[in-house]
Amino acid sequence: MQNPNIKEKLLANWVAIVLATISIIQGLAFNFLVINLPNIIDHTYNTKNYLLLTHFLLSFALLLRVFQTYITAALDYDDWKVGLFDILTIFIVGTLEYYLFSTLLTNTFDIKAYHLRLSLISLSALLGYINAFFSIQPNTYVVFHDYARERKLQLVNILGISLVQINSLIILIANNITYYQVLSIVSFSALAIFFNIYYSVKITFLPRARRLEETNDKTVIKNRLENYPQIKIFKCTEKHLDDLLNLFFNNFSYVYIPIFDTSPRLTKKILRRIFKIRDGKHILGYSSFFIASDPEMKNLYGLMYLNKKEQNNLYSLIIVFILASVKVLFTLGLIGLFRVIFNSRMITNEIWKCSPNEMQITYIAIQKDIQSKGIGSALINNAKEIATKNNKKILSLEVRESNIIARKFFIQHGFKEIAIMNNEFDELLNLGPRIIMHMNL
């Protein structure tokens, strides 16, 4: 009698089946290499010829790369559709590996035959990576950073396997190639594959944030809002520039002092000049900030900056960059300008990328003497309204891992901790890594 649940069972165990098949085939390939290793070592010791041993290491790197690719894919892709082609591919790859490894015999080793077979494997892998790159679509990823990360990974894979392919073609085509040249080329190919393994593991296993206990206690948020029921939130004007700058500098000077590499007083002076460029109408102009104040708009309670990806057109960015560079140049000189550009690149290299359907709260700060009064809640609610009006599906922000109070506050408002980011600039600041938080709207 046919089991009516057989399809469901197959779906539930598909990844386990694939991993078991991979383990068996890759285990057999590894066993073949290990059996031949003693003969290869003896041959190398007796002849002082390292070509066979170097090709063995290249083969071992290739074996690890194939195994790592399947393992990380099985763990990383949640929705792996059942398909006979997947299993068939595993057997084909295993056959090609054996076809390559069978040349590693001490008596009959032929460099040309090895690299001809390696070039066939490299070509098939290259086509696979290119197909994977063009198959990646942003709408299949909830988080845009995951989409950008996957594209970057596939580009590195394409580059790595292309180097291996080119190196094999050089050995096949070149005439009168020397022993040391072959040794160098093969070693370089092995290093390229090992780097691919390292980079793939690093990208795939992006560290996740240590979760805090989530709460659905909305009473706390409601009570806070009642403390300041008459909060007014509006775009900042030049009238509030000084108050905005003071609050901004008190909360974020730790970022900009290392960038400008100057004293706090001079850093604040430069920021003021940048805030005022084009009457504050640019990505870091004062009019880009939302501020919370009393109904009479006399006292500034808090600030918020929202990043909407489409608002930053290329022309505007170029103009602002030129004008800001001029301000820095006249303040710090040419060497100071180059130093600021270099320091700024340290931030932008690992910044969390926004997706087209995402709005990011880049800055949010409350006056310290009136925190926990509902002002932060009002700003968050305002951000949600703006994001919804702009047809955004995700509201995101960054917070320091060490800032437990802020993390709990954002979790109370519906944010989820999804990843942890740490780069050279974070280490320079010595403030610990950043937690990326998302809220689905």
C-alpha angles and dihedrals in degrees: 000000000000115000107238090206096054093105092051090049091050091051091048093050100034097107091046090051092050093047092048091051092048092048092053096047096041089045090056091048091049090048090054091054094046093050090055096042097086091053091047092051092048091048091050093048094049099042100031085223111136099185096095093046091048091051088049090056090048090052091048090051089051091050091051091047093053092046093046092048093056095041095050091043091053091049098040103045111070096186106053106165118219111254137157089218091068092058091041090053091053091055092045091051090048090051092050090049091053089045088057098040093050089073091065095093121133096223101042106026109150117188093199093051091048095052093043089058092041090053090055091052091045092051093052090047091048092053089048093052092046090051090049091050094053092042092060110103125184093224090064092063123072090202118049091210088063089054092050090045092052093049090049091050093051091048090054089048091051091049093047097049090043089058090051091049093048092048092052091049090051090055092046097047105032119097123219093008110176130234094250093047091055090046091052094046094049092046090051091051091051091050090049091054093045089050089050089054092049094046094045092052091046093051097040096049097049104174114255126219121263102253122239121210108274121224135199093198101136092165091079091053092047093051091050091053090052090059091065106023094157100057113146119207120195144143113286119254131198088262089069096038095108093048090046092049093049093050092043093049094046090056105032107027088105087071100044101040091064090044095054091031091215140113119290091252094053092042090055090049092053092047091052090054092048092047090056098049111126090001090300093299102132140079093286098026122123092248089062091067127087114216132196118218144149118286090263089055092229102118124048113218103172147348137219134186120199122200114211108182098214094053092069103077119184096245092054092047093052094049093048092046091053093046093045090048090053091051091050092044093056091046103041105016130235096302090049090051092053089048092053092049091050093048092046091055089059088064099042095048093072103023117138108256121227121225121225090255094049134089119199128208096218096175132018125163139162129202104266096229093057102039120133089035099110098266094113090049090052092051092048091050089049090051090051091052093049092047091050092049089052091051093247118158099195134046113197141177143166127239132176114262089229093055096089095165093055092045091053090047093054092044088054088057094053104269121141125211107235109164147357124235128197127166141160093282092052089053090049091053089048090214099119130248128315126248117221112218128190135191121194112221 
